[in-house]
Amino acid sequence: MGLPIETSERERELYFFKSLLEQSADPYHVISPEQGFRFVYVNPAACRHYGRSMEELLTMRVPDWDPLYTIEKCEEAWNKLKSEGPLTIETLHRHADGHDIPVEVSINYLEYEGREYIGGSVRNITERTRAEAALRESEAKFRQLVALLPTAVYACNADGELTFFNERAVTMWGRKPKPGETGERFCGCLEAYAANGKCLPQEELPMVAAGSQGRSFRNVEGIIERPDGSRINVLANIDPIRNVEGRVVGVINVLTDITPQKEAEKMLQSQNRKLSLLAEER
């Protein structure tokens, strides 16, 4: 139905914007705080979103369809909207059939003919919420698995700040660093040495090269020193961590304690020397 010929420019503008909202695939609504946070406008997409008719929705207040928002919480959001400007809120919307829909709602302050309103556009985030939940579950399983490994595992971000380590790493280092501490970069041990005994400054650590160059390291022998002065021979396997764009965002290191093997090698070498001396004496 078109507009009458004799209409003001303002009425034409209002008709135009209402037509846009009516044809939008995204739910849009206007709420009146003055009327107890009741709907005063909903577009057809909002009716489909809630599974209710426009007539029914226009009788409903926020707590009738949002299980997380009481009138008191609506008042808080309204005051925050007026003081801070547009807000984005994650909440739940209850469908007519009783199931809850995870949503992201962008709300704005509106004023029309001296009255104040809340305008809101709704985005269904069900798939994103499921993906996030699956990711959290996967991360929890990963952390549980890593915690049970007999080897030390730790990770850091691109700046070298420790973001994760298992209990085996704590035992190997002889100390428990605080994740995120800027003074602890790329490793949690007191000192690190090359296999030949050379003390390695931070910039020479393989973890640094893995992060800056995107390189992997396999079976790198080294020595770490504990606070009590004892040293452990380790075998390091290091990989850069990349995001979906392929950019290096961190590094992960798996350390295996090879001290028993090294001590056995020394004993064997010592015995071989003794046997060689005995053979020479004969």
C-alpha positions in Angstrom: 0.0 0.0 0.0 1.5 3.3 -1.1 1.5 6.7 0.7 -1.2 9.3 0.1 -0.1 12.0 -2.3 -0.5 14.7 0.3 2.1 13.7 2.9 4.9 15.6 4.5 8.6 14.9 3.9 9.0 13.6 7.4 6.1 11.1 6.9 7.7 9.9 3.7 11.0 9.4 5.5 9.3 7.4 8.2 7.5 5.3 5.7 10.8 4.6 3.9 12.6 3.5 7.0 9.7 1.4 8.2 9.6 -0.3 4.8 13.3 -1.2 5.1 12.7 -2.7 8.6 9.6 -4.7 7.4 11.7 -6.2 4.6 14.8 -6.9 6.7 15.7 -10.6 7.3 17.0 -9.6 10.8 14.7 -9.2 13.8 14.2 -5.6 14.9 12.2 -4.2 17.7 11.5 -1.0 19.6 10.9 -1.1 23.3 9.3 1.5 25.6 11.0 1.8 29.0 8.1 4.2 30.0 5.7 1.3 29.4 7.6 -1.2 31.6 9.9 -2.3 28.8 7.1 -3.4 26.5 7.4 -3.9 22.7 5.9 -1.0 20.8 7.1 -2.2 17.4 8.4 -5.5 16.0 9.1 -6.3 12.3 8.0 -9.6 10.6 11.5 -11.1 11.1 11.0 -10.6 14.9 7.7 -12.4 14.8 9.3 -15.4 13.1 12.2 -15.2 15.6 9.9 -15.5 18.6 7.3 -17.7 16.9 4.5 -15.3 17.9 2.2 -12.9 16.1 2.8 -9.2 16.1 -0.4 -8.6 18.2 0.8 -11.0 20.9 4.4 -9.6 21.0 3.1 -6.0 21.4 1.6 -7.1 24.7 4.8 -8.5 26.1 7.6 -7.0 28.2 11.3 -8.0 28.1 11.1 -10.5 31.1 8.3 -12.3 29.2 10.7 -13.5 26.4 14.2 -13.0 28.0 14.8 -15.4 30.9 18.0 -13.5 31.9 16.5 -10.1 32.2 14.3 -8.9 35.1 12.8 -5.4 35.1 15.6 -4.3 37.5 18.2 -5.6 35.1 16.4 -3.8 32.2 16.6 -0.6 34.2 20.3 -1.0 34.6 20.8 -1.6 30.9 18.6 1.4 30.1 20.6 3.7 32.3 23.9 2.4 30.9 22.6 2.9 27.3 21.7 6.5 28.1 25.1 7.2 29.7 27.4 5.2 27.5 25.7 5.0 24.1 25.0 1.9 21.9 25.5 -1.5 23.6 25.9 -5.0 22.4 24.4 -7.7 24.7 24.6 -11.5 24.6 21.5 -13.1 26.2 18.7 -15.6 25.5 15.4 -15.2 23.8 12.6 -17.7 24.6 10.7 -19.0 21.6 6.9 -19.6 21.8 7.6 -23.4 21.9 9.8 -23.0 25.0 13.3 -23.4 23.7 15.9 -20.7 24.3 17.8 -19.0 21.5 21.3 -17.6 22.2 21.4 -14.1 20.7 23.5 -11.0 20.3 21.4 -7.8 20.6 22.7 -4.4 19.5 20.6 -1.7 21.2 20.4 2.1 20.5 18.8 5.0 22.2 15.8 6.4 20.3 13.7 9.6 20.8 10.5 10.3 18.9 8.0 13.1 19.6 9.4 13.7 23.1 9.4 10.0 24.2 12.4 7.7 24.7 12.7 4.2 23.3 15.2 1.4 22.9 15.8 0.2 19.3 17.3 -3.3 19.0 18.5 -5.5 16.2 18.9 -9.3 17.0 21.4 -11.8 15.7 21.0 -15.5 16.3 24.3 -16.9 17.6 23.3 -20.5 18.1 25.9 -21.9 15.8 28.7 -19.7 17.3 27.7 -20.7 20.8 27.8 -24.4 19.9 31.2 -23.9 18.2 32.5 -22.1 21.3 31.2 -24.8 23.6 32.8 -27.5 21.5 36.1 -25.6 21.5 36.0 -25.3 25.3 35.3 -29.0 25.6 38.1 -29.8 23.3 40.5 -27.5 25.2 39.5 -29.1 28.5 40.2 -32.6 27.1 43.5 -31.4 25.7 44.6 -29.9 29.0 43.5 -33.1 30.8 45.5 -35.2 28.4 48.6 -33.0 28.6 48.4 -33.0 32.4 48.7 -36.8 32.4 51.7 -37.0 30.0 55.0 -38.1 31.6 56.8 -35.4 29.6 56.9 -31.7 30.3 54.7 -29.6 28.0 54.5 -25.8 28.0 53.4 -23.0 25.6 53.9 -19.3 25.3 52.4 -16.5 23.1 54.2 -14.7 20.4 55.8 -12.4 23.0 57.2 -15.3 24.9 54.8 -15.0 27.9 54.0 -18.4 29.3 50.3 -19.3 28.7 50.2 -23.0 29.8 52.4 -25.6 31.4 51.7 -29.0 33.0 52.8 -30.3 36.4 55.6 -32.3 34.8 57.1 -29.0 33.6 56.9 -27.6 37.1 58.7 -30.7 38.5 61.4 -30.4 35.8 61.9 -26.7 36.3 61.9 -27.1 40.1 59.6 -24.0 40.3 56.1 -22.8 39.3 56.1 -19.7 37.2 53.1 -17.4 37.0 51.4 -17.7 33.5 51.6 -14.3 31.8 54.5 -12.9 33.8 56.4 -10.6 31.5 59.7 -11.5 33.3 59.3 -15.1 32.4 59.7 -15.5 28.6 60.0 -18.6 26.4 61.0 -20.9 29.3 60.2 -21.5 33.0 63.6 -22.8 34.1 66.2 -20.8 36.0 68.9 -21.2 33.3 69.2 -23.0 30.0 72.3 -24.5 28.5 73.2 -26.1 25.1 74.2 -29.8 25.1 77.9 -28.7 25.2 77.3 -26.7 28.4 77.2 -23.2 27.0 74.8 -21.0 28.8 72.1 -19.8 26.4 70.9 -16.2 26.5 67.2 -15.7 25.8 67.7 -14.6 22.2 69.5 -17.9 21.5 66.8 -20.2 22.8 65.2 -22.5 20.1 61.8 -21.3 21.4 62.7 -17.8 20.3 63.7 -19.0 16.8 60.5 -21.1 16.5 58.4 -18.0 17.2 60.3 -15.5 15.1 61.1 -17.7 12.2 58.1 -20.1 12.3 60.5 -23.1 12.5 60.1 -26.5 14.1 62.9 -28.2 16.1 63.2 -31.9 16.7 65.1 -33.8 19.3 67.3 -30.8 20.4 69.4 -31.8 23.4 69.9 -29.2 26.2 70.3 -28.8 29.9 68.1 -26.9 32.3 69.2 -25.7 35.8 66.9 -25.7 38.8 66.9 -23.2 41.7 68.6 -25.7 43.9 71.6 -25.9 41.4 70.8 -29.3 40.1 70.8 -29.8 36.3 68.6 -32.0 34.0 69.4 -33.2 30.5 66.4 -32.7 28.3 65.3 -33.4 24.7 63.2 -30.6 23.2 60.6 -30.8 20.4 59.3 -27.4 19.5 56.6 -26.2 17.1 55.2 -22.8 16.3 51.5 -22.3 16.9 49.6 -20.7 14.0 46.2 -19.1 13.7 43.7 -19.7 10.9 45.5 -17.1 8.8 48.8 -18.9 9.2 50.4 -16.3 11.4 52.6 -17.5 14.3 50.8 -16.6 17.6 52.8 -18.8 20.0 55.1 -21.7 20.5 54.7 -25.1 22.2 57.6 -27.2 23.6 57.6 -30.8 24.7 60.5 -31.6 27.0 61.7 -35.1 27.8 64.0 -35.8 30.7 66.9 -37.8 29.3 69.1 -37.5 32.4 68.9 -41.3 33.2 70.1 -42.1 29.6 72.9 -39.6 29.8 74.0 -41.0 33.2 73.9 -44.5 31.7 76.0 -43.3 28.8 78.6 -41.8 31.1 78.8 -45.1 33.1 79.1 -47.1 30.0 81.9 -44.8 28.7 83.6 -45.0 32.1 83.5 -48.8 32.0 84.8 -48.9 28.4 87.7 -46.8 29.5 88.5 -49.1 32.4 88.3 -52.1 30.0 90.6 -50.4 27.6 93.1 -49.7 30.4 93.0 -53.3 31.5 93.5 -54.5 28.0 96.5 -52.2 27.6 98.1 -53.5 30.8 97.9 -57.0 29.5 
